[in-house]
Amino acid sequence: MPDTETADTVKALLARYGRSYSAELGLDLSRNTPSVLFRWLCASLLLSARISADLAMRGAKALAENGWTTAEKMAQSTWEERTRCLNQSGYARYDERTSSMLGDVAQMLLERYDGDLRKLREEAGRDPAREHELLTRFKGIGDVGADIFLREAQIAWRENYPLADKKACNGARKLGLPDTAAELSTLVPDEGFADLVAALVRADLDGADADSLRRSAAD
């Protein structure tokens, strides 16, 4: 059982930041459907770039608003359409390069996995390291992008549980919490773990500290 201070920190952390990025996009990864997984892969690509998470999320939402919610629909869009969409959403710094990568991701997903990332999972034999390696073969999905994807996809791809990437562990360390996935997993129920690691990432990006979190929760 966590000590009182740790429990209070976790409670305050989840109260302020406890929402996964996929949920913010309206995605229920527990459904494990091709469209949901594809949209999350695209979001992971955007979130892994050196741009603010807020702008990346706006870009991901804009892609869905344009109807590009499957690999087939994304592949049918033009480079110019994708570039315009990202630029108008504020994702301007990498819009042209990212537009190309989104098209490449959709095309590769269609050619190799019939547009269904669940087939990548099966090709990997549900081995987490192999899944990570196969994900990095998509243009624009490096190690960071694969970490982001699996960090929340572990809701459905349970072989990855518990997974806390470097960003989440760094956030935990700054808050005085255990900084390994195994230790962090003891702080919340299994079904709440993805929200916890997302909260740690958000807190790290926000520069939050444990004392201020606990004080705000007590007010």
C-alpha positions as CSV (number, residue, x, y, z in Angstrom):
1,M,0.0,0.0,0.0
2,P,1.3,3.5,-0.8
3,D,2.1,5.8,2.1
4,T,-0.3,8.7,2.7
5,E,1.7,11.4,1.0
6,T,2.1,9.2,-2.1
7,A,-1.6,8.4,-2.2
8,D,-2.4,12.1,-1.8
9,T,-0.1,13.0,-4.7
10,V,-1.6,10.4,-7.0
11,K,-5.1,11.4,-6.1
12,A,-4.3,15.1,-6.8
13,L,-2.4,14.2,-10.0
14,L,-5.3,12.2,-11.4
15,A,-7.8,14.9,-10.4
16,R,-6.0,17.5,-12.4
17,Y,-4.4,15.6,-15.2
18,G,-6.0,12.1,-15.3
19,R,-7.3,11.9,-18.8
20,S,-5.5,10.0,-21.5
21,Y,-4.7,11.7,-24.8
22,S,-6.7,9.2,-26.7
23,A,-9.8,9.9,-24.6
24,E,-9.3,13.6,-25.3
25,L,-9.6,12.7,-29.0
26,G,-12.8,10.8,-28.3
27,L,-11.1,7.4,-28.9
28,D,-11.9,4.3,-26.8
29,L,-8.8,2.2,-27.3
30,S,-10.4,-0.7,-25.4
31,R,-12.5,-1.2,-28.5
32,N,-9.3,-2.2,-30.4
33,T,-10.9,-1.5,-33.8
34,P,-9.0,-0.6,-37.0
35,S,-10.2,3.0,-37.1
36,V,-9.5,3.8,-33.5
37,L,-6.0,2.3,-33.7
38,F,-5.3,4.1,-36.9
39,R,-6.4,7.5,-35.5
40,W,-4.3,6.9,-32.4
41,L,-1.2,6.0,-34.6
42,C,-1.6,9.3,-36.5
43,A,-1.9,11.2,-33.2
44,S,1.2,9.4,-31.9
45,L,3.1,10.6,-34.9
46,L,2.0,14.2,-34.3
47,L,2.7,14.0,-30.6
48,S,6.2,12.7,-31.2
49,A,7.3,15.8,-33.1
50,R,9.1,18.7,-31.5
51,I,5.9,20.7,-31.2
52,S,3.6,21.4,-28.2
53,A,1.2,18.7,-27.2
54,D,-1.7,21.1,-27.6
55,L,-0.9,21.8,-31.2
56,A,-0.4,18.1,-31.9
57,M,-3.8,17.4,-30.5
58,R,-5.4,20.1,-32.5
59,G,-3.8,18.6,-35.6
60,A,-5.0,15.1,-34.7
61,K,-8.6,16.4,-34.2
62,A,-8.5,18.3,-37.5
63,L,-7.5,15.1,-39.4
64,A,-10.6,13.3,-38.0
65,E,-12.8,16.3,-38.7
66,N,-11.8,16.0,-42.4
67,G,-12.9,12.4,-42.3
68,W,-9.5,10.8,-42.5
69,T,-10.3,8.2,-39.8
70,T,-9.0,5.1,-41.6
71,A,-5.9,4.2,-43.5
72,E,-8.0,4.0,-46.7
73,K,-9.5,7.4,-46.3
74,M,-6.1,9.0,-45.4
75,A,-4.5,7.4,-48.5
76,Q,-7.3,8.9,-50.7
77,S,-6.5,12.4,-49.5
78,T,-4.0,14.5,-51.3
79,W,-0.7,15.9,-49.9
80,E,-2.1,19.4,-50.4
81,E,-5.3,18.6,-48.5
82,R,-3.4,17.2,-45.6
83,T,-0.9,20.1,-45.5
84,R,-3.7,22.7,-45.6
85,C,-5.6,20.8,-42.8
86,L,-2.5,20.8,-40.5
87,N,-1.6,24.3,-41.3
88,Q,-5.0,25.6,-40.5
89,S,-5.1,23.8,-37.2
90,G,-1.9,25.5,-36.1
91,Y,0.4,22.6,-36.8
92,A,2.4,24.7,-39.2
93,R,6.1,24.0,-38.3
94,Y,6.2,20.5,-39.7
95,D,3.0,20.5,-41.8
96,E,4.5,19.7,-45.2
97,R,6.8,16.9,-43.9
98,T,4.1,15.5,-41.6
99,S,1.6,15.4,-44.5
100,S,4.0,13.2,-46.5
101,M,4.5,10.9,-43.5
102,L,0.8,10.5,-42.9
103,G,0.3,9.5,-46.5
104,D,3.2,7.0,-46.2
105,V,1.9,5.6,-43.0
106,A,-1.6,5.0,-44.5
107,Q,-0.1,3.4,-47.6
108,M,2.2,1.1,-45.7
109,L,-0.6,0.1,-43.3
110,L,-2.9,-0.8,-46.3
111,E,-0.2,-2.7,-48.2
112,R,1.2,-4.7,-45.3
113,Y,-1.7,-5.0,-42.8
114,D,-4.8,-4.3,-44.9
115,G,-5.3,-1.1,-42.9
116,D,-5.6,-3.0,-39.6
117,L,-3.0,-2.6,-36.9
118,R,-4.3,-5.6,-35.1
119,K,-2.5,-7.6,-37.8
120,L,0.8,-6.0,-36.8
121,R,0.1,-7.2,-33.3
122,E,-0.4,-10.7,-34.5
123,E,2.7,-10.6,-36.8
124,A,4.6,-9.6,-33.7
125,G,3.3,-12.6,-31.8
126,R,2.0,-10.1,-29.2
127,D,5.5,-9.6,-28.1
128,P,5.9,-6.0,-26.8
129,A,9.5,-5.5,-28.1
130,R,8.5,-6.8,-31.5
131,E,5.4,-4.6,-31.7
132,H,7.5,-1.6,-30.8
133,E,10.1,-2.5,-33.5
134,L,7.4,-3.0,-36.2
135,L,5.7,0.3,-35.3
136,T,9.0,2.1,-35.9
137,R,9.0,0.9,-39.5
138,F,6.3,3.4,-40.3
139,K,7.8,6.7,-41.5
140,G,7.5,9.3,-38.7
141,I,7.0,6.7,-36.0
142,G,10.4,6.5,-34.2
143,D,11.0,5.1,-30.8
144,V,9.2,8.0,-29.1
145,G,6.2,7.6,-31.4
146,A,6.0,3.9,-30.7
147,D,6.3,4.5,-27.0
148,I,3.4,7.0,-27.1
149,F,1.2,4.6,-29.1
150,L,1.8,1.6,-26.8
151,R,1.6,3.7,-23.7
152,E,-2.1,4.1,-24.2
153,A,-2.8,1.1,-26.5
154,Q,-1.8,-1.1,-23.5
155,I,-5.5,-0.6,-22.6
156,A,-6.3,-3.2,-25.3
157,W,-2.9,-4.7,-26.0
158,R,-2.5,-6.1,-22.5
159,E,0.8,-7.8,-23.2
160,N,2.4,-4.3,-22.8
161,Y,1.0,-3.7,-19.3
162,P,2.4,-2.1,-17.3
163,L,4.2,0.3,-19.6
164,A,5.5,3.7,-18.6
165,D,7.7,5.4,-21.1
166,K,10.7,7.7,-20.3
167,K,8.5,10.8,-20.3
168,A,6.0,9.3,-17.8
169,C,8.8,8.0,-15.5
170,N,10.5,11.4,-15.6
171,G,7.3,13.0,-14.5
172,A,6.9,10.5,-11.7
173,R,10.4,11.2,-10.5
174,K,9.8,14.9,-10.3
175,L,6.7,14.3,-8.2
176,G,8.5,12.1,-5.8
177,L,6.7,9.0,-7.0
178,P,8.1,5.6,-7.9
179,D,9.7,5.9,-11.3
180,T,9.4,2.4,-12.8
181,A,6.3,0.9,-14.5
182,A,6.1,-2.0,-12.1
183,E,6.1,0.3,-9.0
184,L,3.7,2.8,-10.6
185,S,1.3,0.0,-11.4
186,T,0.8,-0.7,-7.7
187,L,-0.6,2.8,-7.1
188,V,-3.8,2.4,-9.2
189,P,-6.2,-0.3,-10.4
190,D,-5.1,-2.0,-13.6
191,E,-7.8,-0.2,-15.6
192,G,-6.6,3.2,-14.4
193,F,-2.9,2.8,-15.2
194,A,-3.0,4.3,-18.7
195,D,-4.7,7.4,-17.2
196,L,-2.0,7.6,-14.6
197,V,0.9,7.5,-17.1
198,A,-0.8,10.1,-19.3
199,A,-1.3,12.3,-16.2
200,L,2.4,12.0,-15.4
201,V,3.3,13.1,-18.9
202,R,0.9,16.0,-18.7
203,A,2.2,17.1,-15.3
204,D,5.8,16.9,-16.6
205,L,4.9,19.1,-19.6
206,D,3.1,21.5,-17.2
207,G,6.0,21.7,-14.8
208,A,3.8,20.6,-11.9
209,D,5.2,19.8,-8.5
210,A,3.8,17.5,-5.8
211,D,3.3,20.2,-3.1
212,S,1.3,22.5,-5.4
213,L,-0.8,19.5,-6.6
214,R,-1.7,18.4,-3.1
215,R,-2.5,22.0,-2.0
216,S,-4.8,22.6,-4.9
217,A,-6.6,19.3,-4.2
218,A,-7.1,20.3,-0.6
219,D,-8.5,23.8,-1.4
